[in-house]
């Protein structure tokens, strides 16, 4: 299977979120939000991988939409963590990464829908 930039980005994002989560736990704060974040953020790449092996074009697009939803949810949790003011140094970087992935997923969905 040919590697794609999107696959690489989602895998790196998931790894970055796992590290972020481990650092978040060191704050000894309520980790409910961080748990939600790790679930949604690691699901982006998982759904992208499922899309790659979809049974049909419709299945492919459906899985990309799920990845997009998970990405949007991750963005929400990251922005909430930032707004709460936990002052974790790489939140801005993670927000930027997530926004880039979101834009790539939207473009991929639009491309898949327009191709015959």
C-alpha positions in Angstrom: 0.0 0.0 0.0 1.3 3.4 -0.9 1.9 5.7 2.0 0.1 9.0 2.0 0.8 12.3 3.7 -2.6 12.2 5.4 -1.9 8.7 6.9 1.5 9.9 8.1 0.0 13.1 9.6 -2.8 11.2 11.5 -0.3 8.7 12.9 2.0 11.4 14.1 -0.9 13.4 15.5 -2.1 10.3 17.5 1.5 9.8 18.8 1.7 13.5 19.8 -1.7 13.2 21.6 -0.5 10.2 23.5 2.5 12.1 24.7 0.3 15.1 25.5 -2.0 12.9 27.5 0.9 11.5 29.5 2.0 15.1 30.3 -1.5 16.1 31.1 -1.8 13.4 33.7 1.3 14.9 35.5 -0.8 18.1 36.1 -3.0 16.1 38.6 -6.1 17.8 37.2 -9.4 16.2 36.3 -8.5 14.1 33.2 -12.1 13.7 31.8 -11.4 16.1 28.9 -8.0 14.5 28.2 -9.6 11.0 28.0 -12.1 12.3 25.5 -9.3 13.8 23.5 -7.2 10.7 23.4 -10.2 8.6 22.2 -11.2 11.0 19.4 -7.7 11.9 18.3 -6.5 8.3 18.0 -9.7 7.4 16.2 -8.9 9.8 13.3 -6.1 7.6 11.8 -7.9 4.4 12.7 -10.9 5.4 10.6 -8.7 6.7 7.8 -7.1 3.2 7.7 -10.5 1.6 7.6 -11.4 3.9 4.7 -8.4 2.7 2.8 -9.8 -0.8 2.9 -13.4 0.1 2.4 -15.7 -2.3 0.5 -17.0 0.4 -1.8 -16.6 4.1 -2.7 -19.6 4.9 -0.4 -17.9 3.0 2.4 -14.6 4.8 1.8 -16.4 8.2 1.9 -18.4 7.2 5.0 -15.2 6.3 6.9 -13.6 9.6 5.9 -16.6 11.4 7.3 -16.2 9.5 10.6 -12.5 10.5 10.6 -13.6 14.1 10.0 -16.1 14.0 12.9 -13.4 12.6 15.2 -11.0 15.3 14.0 -13.6 18.0 14.7 -14.2 16.6 18.2 -10.5 16.5 18.9 -10.2 20.1 17.9 -13.0 21.0 20.3 -11.3 19.2 23.2 -7.9 20.9 22.4 -9.5 24.3 22.3 -11.4 23.6 25.5 -8.1 22.6 27.2 -6.5 25.8 25.9 -9.4 27.9 27.1 -9.5 26.4 30.6 -5.9 27.6 30.9 -4.0 24.5 31.9 -0.9 26.1 30.2 0.4 23.0 28.5 3.0 24.2 26.1 2.2 22.4 22.9 -1.6 22.9 22.8 -1.3 25.5 20.0 0.8 23.2 17.9 -1.7 20.3 18.4 -4.5 22.6 17.4 -2.7 23.6 14.2 -1.9 20.0 13.4 -5.6 19.0 13.9 -6.8 21.9 11.7 -4.4 20.8 8.9 -5.7 17.2 9.2 -9.3 18.5 9.1 -8.6 20.5 5.9 -7.0 17.5 4.3 -9.9 15.2 5.2 -12.4 17.7 3.8 -10.4 17.9 0.6 -10.2 14.1 0.4 -13.9 13.7 0.9 -14.7 16.3 -1.8 -12.2 14.7 -4.2 -13.7 11.2 -3.6 -17.3 12.5 -4.1 -16.4 14.3 -7.3 -14.5 11.4 -8.9 -16.3 8.8 -11.0 
